[in-house]
Amino acid sequence: MANKSDTCPDSLYISDISVDFSQWRKNVRSAEVRIDSTFRPIDNRAGKTLSQTFSQPMKISRQDSCFLHILYKANWWRWWKNKPYDIHLDMEDIFRMHGAPGGPERKEYYKSHEEISIVLGLSRNSSTGDTGDLLPTTDVIFQNCPQFRILVTGKSGVGKSSLIKQAFGLQDALTSDLIRGEANIDNEFVSPQNNRFVLHDSKGFEAGEEDNISIVQEFIKRRSKMPLKDQLHAIWLCLEIPHASGRLLETGTEQFLALKREGKLGDIPVVIVFTKYDVLVEQVDYDMEPSLKGSNEDDIEERIKKRAETKLQEICTGPLKKFAQSDIPHVAVSTKESHKETLAQLIQITERHVSEHVAADASVMTGIAQRVDPKLKIEISIEVGKRTYWKALVSSIGFKNRDQWTCLRVLHTDIVAVWNFHDPHNYLSSEEFRTLMVNMVDKIDAGPSVNPNATMKVGLATVGTIAGILLALSGPVAPIVVPIVASVVLAKWVYDVYQLSNLVLQRFISYIVDLTMVLQTLHLLLNNQDRLSRRVIKLTLESYRTSPMSGKVHSQVQENIQGLSMMDHSDGVILDKMKALMKSYSINAGEIPDLLAEISKLRAKNPDVRSVPDEAW
């Protein structure tokens, strides 16, 4: 007679899920799988279908409480809010369906609830996931703090909607849904285009809204007692730069800042955001026009910039410091493309204060959620890598008895998670893309092909790479044949067990930097405007592979690693070299407007990326 373990396992793993809402009349905003205190968001694939393959399968047991948590959009007293809806998933049904061993490793569990269809992919072990039993560091972070939670406050018309759209890479059609009508501070706004942040919206503190101060204060206090994932991580107080003799701080705003100064808001970082900086610059330009005649373009730009900074000091920064009596974090921003560096500065200030006053994981999530500062993405990648798997490159403890393909997978997963592209089809996590990346570093032992000490401006080199991509997109729509095609057999070494050597270090470090550069190029190319497609990914990878930047990366890795003795294989030496190399290829916020302007000129000469059809790998 078969015992219980023969007929039903003690635990299972959810590897993937799809949810079809096409027959449901509600407007679904987001969904997530919740198992006790653990939850994983489900990305928006298309239309009324949500689908997700988990990089690390979710372990379930009979005793667990498991349900699908849905947020849908509902109209309530003239304003829109996200309402929750939970569907219980019966553990007994799931385990009974999976049955005894002997069948296929992966089985599917189907559930219909009202007009919603749910399909769970199930397996008996976690090795069916992308990273085997190596848990990505980002998964650990997401379990503790899956989203950056921010309160944005300011009166209507100050520019909150545009600010959120640009900072977190949302589309126009969704932004009006995020901040609409009567603000309710308890509402959680989560966008399916970027589920790594949660927005709470609040009205400003203008005359007639005195009650809002106590509402915000009570909300902050209540949230501070919750787990990190539910706490507020930062507040953006948005103030429009005043015109002429207009007043910057109204009475309500002064009262709120006084609470912060007196410590009555706790440690939560409050960043003052002076909005519509471009309007100030345009006014300064107009006022200075007679005195600028005969000057060259660079001189004009510099003089306008200095005068705008002086004006900002007079009407914003000065009055703020005089009232606050301390150096409260502040930044002037514009959502215009020509001032995009101001958004990066806002994110940098926010991330730094979250790191100092909240928690390290919340700081990491600040960098992951934002989509304006590629340099911060690289810094967060370094932070995530240093926690676990970059150290494993040297100690080999974390990678013991594992093949190199598995080890590269977990590194890949963490880097892609940090860049946080809207990738509903998981192209950047696919086996095909990983194969392309691995084969790019296959021949690194052939010797340097580029002088590692040659000077190179990363920003301009990236624009050159993008020019090649756009030129290829403008040509005949034929399949892109990548020399390192994803269909070929992987290089033999990836199946070897990880053992520390200079060659292995060269390959792994090159892989990390190559992947980062490909993602940085995609970040600038798409600019939160275009969809991610296989054709664009392949072109980006191939353009980078044949660019001088790729050769320089590999040459620098070889120069840094080839001469190392085994005595030099220490955490400190290798990590310092990796950090320096990664940072040397990051793009500073100040460069972004000029680079985007050049890319915009290139795009104007070529077809819209969105109009180019996709293709198979």
Secondary structure, DSSP 8 states (H G I E B T S, - for coil): ---HHHHS-SEEEEEEEEEE-TT--SEEEEEEEEETTEEEEE-EEETTEEEEEEEEEEEEETT--EEEEEEEEEEETTEEEEEEEEEE--HHHHHHHH-STTS-S-EEEEEEETTEEEEEEEESSGGGSTTTT---HHHHHHHH--SEEEEEE--TTSSHHHHHHHHHT--HHHHHHHS-SS--TT--EEETTEEEEEEEEE----TT-THHHHHHHHHHHHHHTS-GGGS--EEEEEEE---TT--SS-HHHHHHHHHHHTTTTTT--EEEEEE-HHHHHHHHHHHHHHHHTT--HHHHHHHHHHHHHHHHIIIIIHHHHHHHSS---EEE---SGGGHHHHHHHHHHHHHHHHHHT-HHHHHHHHHH--S-HHHHHHHHHHHHHHTHHHHHHH-STTTT-BHHHHHHHHHHHHHHHH----TT-GGGSHHHHHHHHHHTTTGGG---S-TTS---HHHHHHHHHHHHHHHHHS-------TT-TTS---GGGGSB----HHHHHHHHHHHHHHHHHHHHHHHHHTTTS---HHHHHHHHHHHHTSHHHHHHHHHHHHHHTT--GGG-SHHHHHHHHHHHHHHT---GGGHHHHHHHHHHHHHTS--GGGS-----
